[in-house]
Amino acid sequence: MSSRDALRITGGSVHDPANGVDGEVRDVCIEDGRIVERLPQGAPTLDANGMVVMPGGVDIHSHFASSSCNHARRLIPDEHAANPALAPELLDGETPARSGTGGTVPSTFTTGYRYAGLGYTTAFDAAVAPLTARHSHAELDDTPCVDGGIFVLMGNDEYLLRQIEAGERDRARDYAAWLLQSTGGYAVKIVNPGGVEAWKGGQRNVTGLDDAIGGRKVTPRSILETLADAANALRLPHPVHIHANNLGVAGNAATTLASMEALAGRRAHFTHLQFHCYGGGNGQPWSSAASKVIEYVNAHPEVSTDVGQVMFGPAMTITADAPVEYLLHKSSGRRWTNIDIELETGCGIVPLTYKDKAAVSALQWAIGLELFLLSQDPWRVVLSTDHPNGGSFLSYPALIQLLMDRSVRDERLKLANPRLLAGSALADGLAREYSLNEIAIITRAGPARLLGLTRKGHLGPGADADVTIYSRETDLAKMFATPRYVLKQGALIVEEGQLRRALRGRRLRVAPGYDPAVLPGLKRHFDAFSSVCFANYPVQNLPGDPVPVG
Ligand SMILES: [Zn+2]
């Protein structure tokens, strides 16, 4: 079947929260790769009787297509040996199937196949240094089945810091627009604002929002304000995507709340919130500060977040937050990489295993679940494990089960080290169980809305015909791990649980306008400091049309 064909999915319980549909049995009609209102009698049908129909999954924050991921892949030859990924058996006449490697950071084709096998059809790589955007687009080209894009790192880049120091916030905004356009990016990402630059300059890190960075008149606060305002002024589909200062540090909830308050009234997305919700510090033991932080999120509709749940088992930490990775390497003794990306950002990588018997891992696991279970608005608190930082995207089904089934959660909690869990709302007993509709919100409709993707995350007319169909199972982890059918752009890519087609994904990027007056100064900056010629910097031949801005 090609994407031109029509198909009527009949008899399934449809969960399409963006259109107010909560489990109603109704047809979903597809034509020409899109959802349509109706089809003529006699159109081909797919029988979904007794099954659950949802839009394709949308991953708002993942690391799967970047030069950092490639460094991570090189760090774990043992995982490749343990998990060779054979080429799937695709239907005759389809694109050639490719073998690869699995583990915590699968190779590109394997990543695409596995996302599709999970019912996810859209994913964003959340941290790409502008200088390495070309590499990310090449990886996305080789990641089939998912429409994808990249968030572009800003906030530790020399040109931006100079503009902030000079009070040139309008120029900073034009620069952000030029950078997104030049790199084929989708959103502005900030990682540890100023902290990475401080680390590269020989400081250990920054400690709070008002630290001067490298003795300059630039602070984490001024970076947050400048880029949040830039993203909003440019009317980007997704607001600034923030990995706040002090990730992974005891007591960091104070910094997280201060960062949210610094941007009060401005639209902003705070990512992998679990890693930013710790109490204690200053000689006090680690504790959960999830309640306090989620209380703020609940009360502030301009704030959105993804959780960054930790799942027990192997993970790979990959981040532009290079100073954090130094700490993690020191405390874990695991192998590591730390990379400087000239004038722009840094990168650190350390493999990690979250063990239920380790007190801090158990606390992190509990905090993530607290955030989910205390959230009052699933549209603004969406699912992520910060793949592969908190765990692989392959663990989403197990996470969904923890959210939907209190008894499974409580049993798991009993196995976890309780040492740091005093004061955790989870340990005190949280009865909430997510409904199927809430799962559809936090895994598809919510992320799509937060990303401003009007054709994703729903099944209304005009939407991309990305659809996931699950057989009902009492074992919810199994149900969500093995969708019966997955459609991408209207084509059946998974049939009876088997990947059969591997369509090329589309690129999701923006191209906001900017005042060309910014260009001569930028060129002078490149001529003076960069190893890359200004004319060669923009990525050429980006695929597809940009998503409209405004
Ligand atoms: Zn991340």
Residues whose N, C-alpha, C, O or C-beta is under 5 A from the ligand:
A	BS01	ZN	A126 D386
